[in-house]
Amino acid sequence: MLTQRSEGLRRLLLICQIWITAGLFWLGVWVMVKFYSPSGELTWRRYSIYCVLLVLGLTLEYLGRDSARDYPLQTDLLREHRVSLRQAIASIGTLVIYLIATKDGFISRVFLFNFVPCFYLALLFSHHYLPPFLARRFFKGIRAEKTLLVGSPARAGQLHNWLQQKSEIGLHTAGLICPPTVEQASDLPILGQPEDFDRIVRDCGATQAILLEFPRTESDRAIIDACDELGVRLIILSDLEETLHHPVVHFEDGGFRFMALREEPLENPLNRFVKRAIDIVVSVFVLIVVFPVVAIIIWITQRLQSPGPLFHRQVRAGIQNRRFTIYKFRTMRPDDDRIARQASGADDRVYPLGRFFRKFSIDEIPQFWNVLRGEMSIVGPRPHLLEHNAEFAKLMAGYHVRAFVKPGITGYHVRAFVKPGI
């Protein structure tokens, strides 16, 4: 599979970088001993530990990288710089943590300060030059895949850039097999129709075929059988997203393969724990440090401009559409019959300084109490009035998907402390 080729190239690059790291490290040690402190005593055991820690940091950074987005043959100097810098920080950081934890002051500071920039440049060099070299070495000759595309020319045109990119790891497009059509075939030669698949494979010596749509017809199934009979690798391009008009996520559980309509990172209990921990820490800080001062200022303002209760309470819908009471500093005049109407910029229900509080979302600060109670999160979709939820659900398909997570104090529709219009 192509993913195995890409992943294998990433691992080969890592192995080469480990050798480069070790070689550069010991070269630096040799230069230090030879020219800067020839009479000094070198503790090989200590420096061996330092070298292992550098390699460990490099490996940990590799394991933490998203393999789906990390294509080593992508020629982008900025990406190469970012990855090299991240690797250097991970490796040197691992070493520094060890030095601090063990109070190890043996390593030469001069050596370390000279090694770091050389290490970064070596990583940058390896990202730029090694992947093409490794690809040419491992994906040529009998490892090259002569590939036939089976499907419509329009669908094949969508893969143009992808095919060019994958040619670097040995995927070479021989041509297109498609039914009779009036569509333009762009720059791909049309080799025949699906009924001619066996003959075309033998004539051009193809070793791989890509079905551009999910098999639906008997001719598609015949091609699948023919691939097994002829010893041709088969890849099927999923078109479920186009069919369902919705993004699709594939996953496997208990030996069964499923599809879902969206990724849900917060279904992971560890992610939920981290998010909840951040919510608690920030909420406690705001409620202890910020809330009392702001509450006094707003209470005085209300006494002068709009006497009444300090807080405004409303019932909103939270996670799984469960109802809860939300708290805000009151910015409108009390006992107004039009309270359920969305406030506008020049709303006469809002007392003068209330507009300032609303503009900078100061009235939202009591919601950190809702966050602490677990009814809300700091970041999430804004909770609307129940009446507004019913109206928005009529206007927006999938509106209630927002109920999969806790509502938040700030979210996608809040920018620069300006309150959203919906």
matplotlib code that plots the C-alpha trace (Angstrom):
import matplotlib.pyplot as plt

x = [0.0, 1.1, 0.7, 3.3, 5.7, 5.3, 5.5, 8.6, 10.2, 9.6, 11.2, 14.2, 14.6, 14.4, 17.1, 19.4, 18.8, 19.7, 23.0, 23.6, 22.9, 25.2, 27.9, 27.7, 27.7, 30.8, 32.6, 31.9, 33.3, 36.4, 37.0, 36.5, 39.0, 41.5, 41.7, 40.2, 41.0, 43.6, 44.7, 41.1, 39.6, 36.7, 34.1, 32.8, 29.9, 28.5, 28.7, 27.2, 24.2, 24.0, 24.0, 21.3, 19.1, 19.5, 18.4, 15.5, 14.2, 14.4, 12.4, 9.8, 9.3, 8.8, 6.2, 4.3, 4.1, 0.9, 2.0, -1.1, 0.2, 3.9, 4.9, 8.7, 8.9, 6.9, 9.3, 8.6, 11.5, 9.3, 7.9, 11.4, 12.5, 9.6, 10.1, 13.9, 13.4, 10.9, 13.3, 16.2, 14.1, 12.8, 16.3, 18.1, 15.1, 15.3, 19.0, 18.5, 15.7, 18.1, 20.9, 18.6, 17.0, 20.3, 22.1, 24.7, 27.2, 29.8, 28.9, 30.9, 28.8, 31.1, 30.5, 26.7, 26.4, 28.4, 26.6, 23.1, 23.2, 25.2, 22.6, 19.7, 21.5, 22.2, 18.5, 17.5, 20.0, 18.6, 15.0, 15.9, 18.2, 17.6, 14.0, 14.5, 17.7, 16.0, 12.9, 15.1, 17.1, 14.1, 11.2, 12.8, 13.1, 11.0, 9.6, 7.9, 4.2, 2.8, -0.8, -4.0, -6.9, -10.4, -13.2, -14.3, -11.9, -13.3, -12.6, -9.1, -8.5, -9.2, -6.2, -3.8, -1.7, -1.8, -0.6, 2.3, 3.3, 3.1, 5.2, 8.2, 7.5, 7.2, 3.6, 3.6, 0.3, 0.0, -3.4, -7.1, -9.7, -13.2, -16.6, -17.4, -17.9, -17.9, -15.8, -12.3, -9.5, -7.1, -3.5, -4.1, -4.3, -7.5, -6.4, -9.8, -13.0, -13.5, -14.4, -10.8, -9.2, -7.4, -6.0, -4.8, -3.1, -1.2, -0.4, 1.1, 2.4, 0.4, 1.1, -1.5, -5.0, -7.0, -10.8, -11.9, -15.3, -16.7, -17.6, -21.3, -21.6, -20.8, -17.9, -16.4, -16.6, -15.1, -12.1, -11.7, -11.6, -9.3, -6.8, -6.5, -6.2, -3.5, -1.6, -2.4, -2.6, -5.9, -6.7, -10.3, -10.8, -13.7, -16.4, -18.7, -18.3, -19.6, -22.4, -23.5, -22.6, -20.9, -17.4, -16.9, -14.6, -13.6, -12.8, -12.6, -13.8, -14.2, -13.4, -16.1, -15.5, -17.7, -18.1, -19.1, -19.9, -17.4, -14.3, -15.1, -11.8, -13.7, -15.0, -11.5, -11.6, -8.1, -8.9, -12.0, -9.9, -7.3, -10.0, -11.8, -8.6, -8.0, -11.6, -11.3, -7.9, -8.9, -12.4, -11.0, -8.5, -11.1, -13.7, -11.1, -9.1, -11.3, -14.9, -15.0, -13.5, -15.8, -18.8, -18.3, -17.9, -21.0, -23.0, -22.1, -23.0, -26.3, -27.2, -26.6, -28.1, -30.5, -31.2, -32.1, -30.5, -26.8, -27.2, -29.4, -30.5, -31.8, -32.4, -30.3, -29.6, -26.3, -24.7, -27.2, -29.7, -29.9, -31.3, -29.3, -29.4, -26.8, -25.5, -24.6, -24.1, -27.4, -26.9, -30.6, -33.3, -35.1, -38.7, -38.6, -41.3, -39.1, -36.3, -36.3, -35.6, -31.9, -30.2, -29.0, -26.3, -28.7, -31.2, -33.1, -33.4, -29.6, -28.5, -25.6, -22.6, -24.3, -23.4, -19.7, -20.0, -21.6, -19.2, -16.2, -18.1, -17.6, -21.2, -20.2, -17.7, -20.3, -20.4, -17.1, -19.3, -21.2, -17.9, -16.8, -20.1, -19.4, -22.4, -20.2, -16.7, -14.4, -14.4, -17.5, -20.6, -22.4, -25.6, -28.7, -32.1, -34.4, -36.7, -33.8, -32.6, -36.0, -35.7, -32.1, -32.9, -35.4, -32.9, -29.8, -29.5, -27.6, -27.9, -28.3, -25.0, -23.6, -25.2, -22.5, -20.3, -20.6, -21.5, -18.7, -18.0, -16.2, -16.3, -16.2, -18.6, -16.9, -14.0, -12.0, -14.5, -17.3, -20.5, -21.9, -25.0, -26.7]
y = [0.0, 3.6, 4.4, 1.8, 3.4, 6.8, 5.5, 3.5, 6.5, 8.5, 5.7, 5.5, 9.2, 8.9, 6.2, 8.3, 11.3, 9.2, 8.2, 11.8, 13.0, 10.4, 11.0, 14.8, 14.5, 12.3, 14.4, 17.4, 15.5, 14.6, 18.2, 19.4, 16.9, 17.2, 21.0, 22.7, 20.5, 17.9, 17.4, 17.1, 13.8, 12.6, 10.5, 8.3, 6.9, 10.4, 11.5, 8.2, 9.0, 12.5, 11.0, 8.5, 11.3, 13.3, 10.3, 9.7, 13.3, 12.9, 9.6, 11.1, 14.0, 11.6, 9.6, 12.7, 13.9, 13.4, 10.8, 11.6, 15.1, 14.5, 13.7, 13.7, 14.4, 17.6, 20.3, 23.2, 24.9, 26.5, 23.0, 21.6, 24.5, 23.9, 20.2, 20.6, 23.2, 21.1, 18.1, 20.2, 21.5, 18.1, 16.6, 19.4, 19.8, 16.1, 16.5, 19.7, 18.1, 15.3, 17.7, 19.7, 16.7, 15.0, 18.3, 17.2, 20.0, 17.9, 18.6, 21.4, 24.5, 25.5, 22.2, 22.4, 25.9, 25.0, 21.7, 23.1, 25.3, 22.6, 20.0, 22.1, 22.7, 19.0, 18.2, 20.8, 19.4, 15.9, 16.9, 18.7, 16.1, 12.7, 11.9, 12.3, 10.3, 7.5, 7.5, 7.1, 4.3, 2.2, 3.0, 2.4, -0.6, -3.5, -1.4, 1.1, 0.6, 1.0, 2.2, 2.2, 4.5, 3.1, 5.6, 8.9, 11.5, 14.2, 12.0, 11.3, 15.0, 15.5, 13.2, 15.1, 16.7, 13.6, 11.4, 13.8, 13.7, 9.9, 9.5, 10.2, 7.0, 4.9, 5.3, 5.9, 6.4, 4.4, 5.8, 5.8, 3.1, 4.6, 4.0, 5.8, 9.4, 12.9, 14.3, 15.6, 13.3, 16.1, 14.8, 11.1, 8.7, 6.7, 3.1, 1.5, 0.5, -1.5, -4.6, -4.5, -4.5, -7.9, -7.1, -3.6, -5.0, -7.5, -5.0, -2.3, -4.4, -2.7, -3.8, -1.7, -0.3, 2.4, 2.3, 5.9, 5.2, 2.6, -0.6, -0.5, -2.4, -5.9, -4.6, -3.1, -6.4, -8.2, -5.8, -6.7, -10.4, -9.8, -8.0, -11.1, -13.4, -11.2, -10.4, -6.7, -4.5, -2.8, 0.5, 1.9, 5.6, 6.2, 8.5, 8.2, 11.8, 12.9, 10.3, 11.4, 15.0, 14.9, 14.3, 10.7, 9.2, 5.5, 3.5, -0.1, -1.5, -5.1, -6.5, -4.4, -1.5, 1.6, 5.0, 8.2, 11.6, 13.5, 13.3, 13.7, 14.1, 14.8, 11.2, 10.4, 10.5, 11.7, 14.7, 15.4, 15.2, 17.7, 20.1, 19.9, 20.5, 23.6, 24.7, 24.3, 26.0, 29.0, 29.3, 29.2, 31.9, 34.2, 33.7, 34.5, 37.3, 38.9, 38.3, 40.2, 43.4, 43.4, 42.5, 45.6, 47.9, 46.6, 46.7, 50.4, 51.1, 49.4, 51.4, 54.6, 53.7, 50.7, 49.6, 45.9, 42.5, 42.1, 38.9, 37.9, 34.2, 32.3, 28.7, 27.5, 24.2, 22.5, 19.2, 16.7, 19.6, 19.3, 22.5, 24.6, 28.1, 30.4, 33.4, 36.8, 40.3, 42.1, 44.7, 45.3, 47.1, 44.7, 43.4, 44.1, 42.1, 41.9, 40.1, 37.1, 39.3, 39.3, 42.5, 44.9, 47.6, 50.5, 48.4, 50.7, 47.9, 48.1, 50.8, 53.1, 51.4, 48.0, 48.5, 48.8, 45.6, 43.7, 45.0, 43.5, 40.5, 41.6, 40.5, 36.9, 36.6, 34.9, 32.1, 30.9, 29.6, 27.5, 26.3, 25.3, 23.5, 21.5, 22.9, 24.8, 24.9, 27.9, 27.1, 25.8, 26.8, 29.6, 28.6, 30.4, 30.9, 27.9, 30.0, 30.9, 27.3, 26.3, 29.0, 28.3, 24.6, 25.5, 27.6, 25.4, 21.7, 19.9, 22.8, 20.5, 18.8, 21.5, 19.7, 16.9, 19.1, 21.5, 25.1, 27.6, 31.2, 31.8, 30.0, 30.1, 33.0, 35.2, 37.4, 40.0, 40.1, 41.3, 39.5, 37.4, 38.5, 35.1]
z = [0.0, -0.6, 3.0, 3.8, 1.3, 2.8, 6.4, 5.5, 4.0, 7.2, 9.3, 7.0, 7.3, 11.1, 11.1, 9.0, 11.3, 14.3, 12.6, 11.7, 15.3, 16.8, 14.2, 14.7, 18.5, 18.6, 16.0, 18.2, 21.3, 19.3, 18.2, 21.8, 23.2, 20.3, 20.0, 23.0, 26.0, 25.0, 28.6, 29.8, 30.9, 28.9, 30.6, 27.8, 29.9, 30.6, 27.0, 25.8, 28.0, 26.5, 23.0, 23.9, 25.3, 22.0, 20.0, 22.5, 22.0, 18.3, 18.4, 20.8, 18.4, 15.5, 17.5, 18.3, 14.7, 12.7, 10.1, 7.9, 7.3, 7.4, 3.8, 3.7, 0.0, 0.3, -1.0, 1.3, 3.0, 5.7, 6.6, 6.7, 8.9, 11.3, 11.6, 12.0, 14.7, 16.5, 16.4, 17.7, 20.5, 21.5, 21.5, 23.3, 25.6, 26.6, 27.4, 29.4, 31.4, 32.3, 33.2, 35.5, 37.1, 37.9, 38.6, 36.0, 35.4, 33.7, 30.0, 28.4, 27.8, 25.0, 23.3, 23.8, 22.4, 19.3, 18.9, 18.9, 15.7, 13.8, 14.9, 13.6, 10.3, 9.9, 10.5, 7.9, 5.4, 6.0, 5.4, 2.2, 0.5, 2.1, 1.2, -2.6, -2.4, -0.4, -2.7, -5.7, -4.0, -2.8, -5.3, -8.7, -11.0, -9.9, -7.0, -9.3, -9.8, -13.3, -12.5, -14.4, -13.4, -13.9, -13.8, -15.3, -16.7, -14.4, -11.4, -12.7, -13.1, -9.4, -8.6, -10.9, -8.2, -6.0, -8.8, -9.5, -5.8, -5.5, -8.6, -6.3, -4.4, -7.5, -8.6, -12.4, -14.3, -17.5, -18.5, -18.0, -18.5, -18.8, -20.4, -23.6, -22.6, -24.0, -21.2, -21.8, -20.5, -19.7, -20.2, -19.5, -22.4, -22.6, -23.1, -23.5, -21.7, -18.5, -20.6, -22.0, -18.6, -18.9, -22.4, -21.3, -18.2, -20.3, -23.1, -20.9, -18.1, -15.3, -11.8, -10.0, -10.6, -8.9, -9.0, -8.9, -7.5, -5.1, -7.0, -8.0, -11.3, -12.5, -14.6, -11.5, -9.7, -12.7, -12.5, -8.8, -9.7, -12.7, -10.4, -8.2, -11.3, -12.9, -9.8, -10.0, -6.8, -6.4, -4.7, -4.4, -4.1, -1.7, -3.0, 0.0, 0.9, -2.5, -2.2, 1.3, 0.8, 4.1, 5.5, 6.5, 9.2, 9.0, 12.1, 13.3, 16.6, 17.8, 14.4, 12.7, 10.4, 10.8, 9.3, 11.2, 10.0, 12.1, 14.3, 18.1, 20.0, 23.3, 23.2, 24.4, 28.2, 28.4, 26.2, 28.3, 31.5, 30.1, 28.9, 32.2, 34.2, 32.2, 32.7, 36.5, 36.9, 34.8, 36.4, 39.9, 39.1, 37.4, 40.2, 42.9, 41.3, 38.6, 39.5, 42.9, 41.5, 38.4, 40.5, 42.7, 39.7, 38.0, 41.2, 41.6, 38.0, 38.3, 41.4, 39.4, 36.1, 36.5, 40.1, 40.4, 40.8, 40.1, 38.1, 35.2, 35.1, 32.1, 31.2, 28.3, 26.6, 27.3, 26.3, 25.0, 25.1, 28.9, 30.5, 33.0, 34.4, 33.0, 35.0, 33.6, 35.0, 34.3, 31.5, 30.7, 32.6, 34.9, 34.3, 30.6, 28.7, 25.6, 27.3, 24.9, 21.9, 20.8, 21.9, 19.2, 19.3, 20.1, 22.2, 24.6, 27.1, 27.8, 30.3, 29.1, 30.7, 30.0, 26.3, 27.3, 29.4, 26.6, 23.9, 25.8, 27.1, 30.7, 31.5, 30.7, 33.6, 36.0, 33.5, 34.9, 37.8, 35.2, 34.0, 37.5, 38.0, 34.8, 32.9, 30.5, 29.2, 28.5, 24.7, 23.0, 21.0, 22.6, 24.4, 23.0, 24.4, 24.1, 21.8, 19.6, 19.5, 18.0, 15.4, 14.4, 14.1, 11.4, 9.5, 9.9, 9.1, 11.8, 14.2, 17.2, 16.5, 18.7, 21.7, 21.4, 23.5, 26.4, 25.5, 26.0, 27.1, 23.9, 20.6, 16.9, 16.5, 19.1, 17.7, 19.6, 22.5, 20.1, 20.8, 18.0, 16.0, 16.5]

ax = plt.figure().add_subplot(projection="3d")
ax.plot(x, y, z, "-o")
ax.set_aspect("equal")
plt.show()
